[in-house]
Amino acid sequence: MQRQLIAFQAVLFRNVIELKRYAFNTISMLVSLYVMFMILFFGLQRLGGAALAAGDTLEGLLVGYLLWTMAIMAYSELSWDLNAQAQVGTLEQLYISPIGFGRLNAYSLLCNLVLQFGYAAIILAVLMVSTGKYLHVDLVSIVPLFIVTLMSAYGVGFAVGGLALIYKRIQAFFSIFQFVFLAFLTLPWAQFPWARFLPLSMGNALLREVMIHGRRIWELDPTHLMVLVGTGVFYLALGIMAFAWSERIARDKGLLGHY
Amino acid sequence: MLEVSHLSKVFVSGKNKVKAVDDVSFVVNRGEIVGLLGPNGAGKTTTIKSVLGITRPSAGSIKVGGFDPFAEPSKALSLVAAVLEGSRNIYWRMTTWENIVFFAGIHGVSHKIEKNYFDHLIETFKLVDKRSTEVRQLSQGMKQKVAICCALVKKTPLVFLDEPTVGLDIETSYELRGILKELAATEARTMVVSSHDMAVIQDICQRVIIMSGGRVIADDKIDDLLAVFRSRNYKIAIGKVLDNDVVEHLRKRFNDVEVQLRERKTNITINLPSAGDLYALMDFLREHNIDLETINQQDPDLEKAFVALVRKERERCNGNS
């Protein structure tokens, strides 16, 4: 147990240092996310006409954008990080830790999840002030919803990270998922009823209920909550299984760490 | 400490199969410093990565301190540390101290408890001034030292050093060898050092395992291995340029002869497997009225032993195929 705690502290220590050393990168990421949203917001306001400006669609856009941002951060955390570690040559060192690569990865994700909430809070606050669209920020309701929703993004991250172990240079493939996530968030349930079982989709709907209409988590439809938890667990488990499968292939082919 | 038994690894890519490691067996006892030598593609790195659980073997068994690195990875890996790609194994945007703290930490070793030992290593590796410097700002030699430090701070009884001196200038390589020898003597750790640099192996290790074509072709104490090659090679200097006919005769009479014709002299390097061959050489020189200037028994070195063994193994393999 003490060894686990020391390892967790070490991972936290590294992640905080990297955050400090790459501060410019973090700031520019936040600025680009802000600028991108503002372009989207004013573009839609102008082009979308009265239907967009009058209803709750712009607030919906805000919720969706926030979730999309966090999903990309969660997903890229795993896939990009694995790729980067393989490139710089530190991946093998993580694999020969007696703590286990899986645990070290989990510790790193946990640390970064906290950071992500920090980033999301900054982005949300700035966007609300800039757009004049204020959302309900009920932490008791939105934090668990975000965590469960992001589980499916982590699942995708694990699966793609696994592919990165085998195929190495798949950065272009990584980028595609930004748009795939966008599709998950925007597919209308009325036309595509199965879309609610896709990653992020149910979470997006429930977060809208909470953040736009001010409902509390216990006031949400229990069936919807069950679908949310079910899809989150399903995609995470699927991603972890895909990662384990890729890892096995990488070990068999001697690809761990090779770049 | 380490037991590798009938280890084989076949890499399969489509229809191609490459046997990287072929029925390799060896034992490394506690406190030994063993060199792992071999030409490119000999299977050294695959063997090391199999021991570390990074590459899954096709057959055979591995025990690190009695634990299988695939069945009981946590127990096996808690006994082992490794530098696999030298300076590429550390974070370049972190400082020396930060790297040390991180890599010790993910091994469950606390920098708060082991601070004195960490400081001792930093001092031994002459990194005191570079403690707070980001690794990317260090020279190649310094980076290599940091990488080795990061492996040693884990305080494991078994350490693998894969090419610890690769890319270093002679002075730094020599310095690093000195440090490793000192640490090996004072800390009584088991070390497996893989290197292309024979001087490093000869300098640091007591025993050497030579691999070629995925197989172990020699496993002996360095002194014993060198003794096999001792008293066989001679360097002869002759104060005149030998005729081509004489050189031809010499080459026909003795198997392993190298002749260098200089402006006013001839240098001969000759392998004489038995004492009788030496007498035969003397007779040959007398018959051709050749006066010796000097004759020296060549000091055996690991490089020559290595080249001879690898060549012999290749000839054996070619003969079989």
Interface residues (C-beta under 8 A of the other chain):
Chain A: Q2 R3 Q4 I6 A7 Q9 A10 V11 F13 R14 I17 E18 R21 Y22 V88 G89 T90 E92 Q93 L94 Y95 I96 S97 P98 I99 G100 L104 R248 R251 D252 K253 G254 L256 G257
Chain B: K9 F11 V12 S13 A20 T46 K49 L52 G53 I54 T55 R56 P73 S74 K75 A76 L77 S78 V80 A81 A82 L84 E85 R88 N89 I90 Y91 W92 R93 M94 E98 V101 F102 F103 A104 G105 I106 H107 G108 V109 S110 E134 C150
